[in-house]
Amino acid sequence: MNKYVERLYNGIIKENPTFVLMLGMCPTLAVTSSAINGLGMGLSTTVVLICSNLLISLFRKIIPNGVRMPAYIVIVASLVTVVQFLMQAYLPSLSASLGVYIPLIVVNCIILGRAESYASKNAPVESIFDGLGMGLGFTIGLTIIGLIREILGAGTAFDVQIFGEWFTPITIFIMAPGAFLVLAFLVAGMNIVRKKMDAKGTPLAEPAGCLAGDCAHCGASCPSAGKKPETNNTEGGDK
């Protein structure tokens, strides 16, 4: 598989941030009361992901190791501010609906996680595709959740009425408990798919970060970077 296509596949399917890695749960549960909100939040995060991955990859050899996280946050915060201003100028209603969750993209664990685990160690073009894949996976997840909640809770899809007067909206689905219910059923479905793929030898997500010893700038200094558990070998002692 082409390495760029693989980055897209990983973000959308194999390492989907919403249904597989369970990242970014705060906006996932908070803003998905409608499909448009989920789509808007996902696309905003995608733009920030692509741009932050690109900039961090370009500056990865310049940013000192000791201040890399503050540097990443400054880069991401600058991009989020630009996105927020653009949304306020051209999409004021969507900006008002998403509210404080647009500024909170700065601390979204998906963005900082990709910056630390991928963009800081790979070339710019590959990092762009990684950000695009993860962003599309996040967007698809939020849009699906928002669409299901909107259909069941309001009888509409993208603000278009799809049911007649006979349909009684289940209002709990556009409330906070509905977000947990829809997410739970979707994750359960993904777990079923994961088990089938595991049985075929193609697991959806591999261990990442310290568990796999691939922390950025970590290498052999990481306590768990490929080291085997130590055993107590005492010579001449009691067995």
C-alpha positions in Angstrom: 0.0 0.0 0.0 1.2 3.5 -0.9 2.5 5.2 2.3 0.3 8.2 1.8 -2.8 6.1 1.2 -1.8 4.1 4.3 -1.8 7.3 6.4 -5.3 8.0 5.2 -6.4 4.4 5.9 -4.9 4.5 9.3 -6.7 7.7 10.3 -10.1 6.8 8.9 -10.3 3.1 9.7 -7.4 1.4 11.5 -6.7 4.1 14.1 -9.9 6.1 13.9 -9.6 8.6 16.8 -13.3 8.4 17.8 -14.2 4.7 17.5 -10.8 3.0 18.0 -8.4 5.2 19.9 -11.2 7.0 21.9 -9.5 10.4 21.7 -11.2 13.8 21.7 -14.2 12.6 23.7 -15.0 16.0 25.1 -16.1 17.6 21.7 -17.4 14.2 20.6 -20.0 14.1 23.3 -20.6 17.9 23.6 -21.1 19.3 20.1 -22.7 16.3 18.2 -26.3 17.3 18.9 -26.6 17.8 15.2 -24.8 16.5 12.1 -23.8 20.1 11.0 -22.2 20.7 14.4 -20.3 17.4 14.2 -19.2 18.1 10.6 -18.1 21.7 11.5 -16.2 20.6 14.5 -14.5 17.8 12.6 -13.5 20.0 9.7 -12.1 22.7 12.0 -10.0 20.1 13.8 -8.8 18.7 10.4 -7.6 22.1 9.2 -5.7 22.6 12.5 -4.3 19.0 12.3 -3.0 19.4 8.8 -1.4 22.8 9.4 0.1 21.9 12.8 1.5 18.6 11.5 3.1 20.5 8.6 4.7 23.2 10.7 5.9 20.9 13.4 7.4 18.6 10.8 9.2 21.5 9.2 10.6 22.8 12.5 11.2 19.4 14.1 15.0 19.8 13.8 15.0 23.3 15.1 12.7 23.1 18.2 14.8 22.1 21.2 13.8 18.9 22.9 13.3 20.5 26.3 10.6 22.9 25.1 8.9 20.9 22.3 5.5 20.7 24.1 5.2 24.5 24.8 6.3 25.1 21.2 3.7 22.7 19.9 1.0 24.4 21.9 2.0 27.9 20.6 1.8 26.6 17.0 -1.5 24.9 17.6 -3.0 27.9 19.5 -2.0 30.3 16.7 -3.7 28.1 14.1 -6.8 27.7 16.2 -7.1 31.5 16.6 -7.0 31.9 12.8 -9.7 29.2 12.4 -11.8 30.8 15.0 -11.7 34.2 13.4 -12.5 32.8 10.0 -15.5 30.9 11.4 -16.7 34.0 13.2 -16.4 36.0 10.0 -17.9 33.5 7.5 -19.9 31.0 9.6 -21.2 33.0 12.6 -24.1 30.6 13.3 -21.9 27.6 13.4 -19.3 29.4 15.4 -21.9 30.3 18.0 -23.2 26.7 18.1 -19.8 25.3 18.7 -18.9 28.0 21.2 -16.0 27.4 23.5 -15.1 24.1 21.9 -13.4 25.8 19.0 -10.7 27.4 21.3 -10.5 24.1 23.2 -9.0 22.5 20.0 -5.7 23.8 21.3 -5.6 21.1 24.0 -7.3 18.4 21.9 -5.3 15.2 22.6 -5.6 14.1 18.9 -3.6 17.2 17.7 -0.9 17.1 20.4 -0.7 13.3 20.1 -0.1 13.4 16.4 2.4 16.2 16.8 4.4 14.3 19.4 4.2 10.8 18.0 4.3 11.4 14.2 4.9 14.9 12.9 8.0 15.5 15.1 9.6 12.4 13.6 8.5 12.4 9.9 8.8 14.4 6.7 6.3 17.2 6.0 4.3 15.5 3.2 3.8 12.3 5.2 2.8 14.4 8.2 0.2 16.3 6.1 -1.4 13.0 5.0 -1.3 11.8 8.6 -3.1 14.9 9.8 -5.6 14.6 6.9 -6.3 10.9 7.7 -6.8 11.6 11.4 -8.9 14.6 10.7 -11.1 12.8 8.3 -11.5 9.9 10.7 -12.5 12.4 13.5 -14.9 14.2 11.2 -16.6 11.0 10.0 -17.0 9.9 13.6 -18.5 13.2 14.8 -20.8 13.5 11.8 -22.1 9.9 12.2 -22.8 10.5 15.9 -24.4 13.8 15.2 -26.5 12.5 12.3 -27.9 9.6 14.4 -28.7 11.9 17.4 -30.3 14.5 15.1 -32.5 11.9 13.3 -33.7 10.2 16.5 -33.9 13.3 18.6 -35.3 15.9 16.2 -36.5 13.9 13.1 -34.2 15.9 10.9 -30.9 15.3 9.0 -28.6 18.4 8.4 -31.6 20.5 9.5 -33.9 19.0 6.8 -37.1 17.4 8.0 -37.2 13.7 7.0 -40.1 12.4 8.9 -43.8 13.4 8.9 -46.0 14.4 11.7 -46.4 10.7 12.8 -42.8 10.7 14.1 -42.3 11.6 17.8 -38.7 12.7 18.4 -36.9 11.0 21.2 -35.5 14.1 22.8 -33.1 12.2 25.1 -30.9 11.7 22.0 -30.2 15.4 21.6 -29.4 15.7 25.3 -26.2 14.6 27.1 -27.3 11.0 27.9 -28.0 10.5 24.2 -24.4 11.2 23.3 -23.2 8.5 25.6 -25.8 6.0 24.3 -25.0 6.6 20.6 -21.3 6.5 21.2 -21.6 3.3 23.2 -23.5 1.5 20.5 -21.1 2.6 17.7 -18.0 1.7 19.7 -19.6 -1.7 20.4 -20.1 -2.2 16.7 -16.5 -1.2 16.1 -15.4 -3.7 18.7 -17.2 -6.5 16.8 -15.4 -5.4 13.6 -12.1 -5.3 15.5 -12.5 -8.8 16.7 -13.2 -10.1 13.2 -10.1 -8.3 11.9 -8.0 -9.5 14.7 -9.0 -13.1 13.9 -7.8 -12.4 10.3 -4.5 -11.1 11.5 -5.1 -7.5 10.6 -5.7 -5.6 13.9 -7.3 -2.2 13.8 -4.9 -0.4 16.0 -1.3 -1.3 17.2 0.2 -0.1 20.5 1.6 3.4 20.3 3.6 5.8 22.4 5.6 4.4 25.3 3.9 1.1 25.1 5.6 0.5 21.8 8.8 2.4 22.6 8.2 5.0 19.8 8.0 8.2 21.9 9.4 11.2 20.1 13.0 12.0 21.0 12.9 9.0 23.4 14.7 6.1 21.8 16.6 3.8 24.0 16.2 6.1 27.0 12.6 5.1 27.3 12.1 2.6 30.1 9.8 0.5 28.0 11.5 1.0 24.6 11.8 -2.5 23.5 13.2 -3.7 26.8 12.3 -7.1 28.2 11.2 -7.4 31.9 14.2 -8.0 34.0 14.5 -11.3 36.0 16.2 -11.8 39.3 19.2 -13.9 38.6 21.1 -14.5 41.9 24.0 -16.7 41.9 24.5 -19.0 44.8 21.2 -18.0 46.4 18.1 -19.9 47.3 16.1 -21.2 44.4 
